Amino acid sequence: MTHNDTAARIGRRLVDLFFLVFLAQRTRRCPKGCGMRVRFRAVSNAEAQRWTDVAADHAGGHKWRPIREAR
């Protein structure tokens, strides 16, 4: 892991902390590191789990799809 990766990760965590402390919003990020995040507040535990699942697997967004050339 490079210095830039560590700095970016710390920056993301600080932003998440800001949203948690000042706006009372929890943040769930994609565990694969693609940048997908879901923020929510004032939901039941079941709804929070559903949003956590959405962040973890968002419609197969990690599958590589080749770009077809125009003919």
Secondary structure, 3 states (H helix, E strand, C coil): CCHHHHHHHHHHHHHHHHHHHHHCCEEEECCCCCCCEEEECCCCHHHHHHHHHHHHCCCCCCCCCCCCCCC
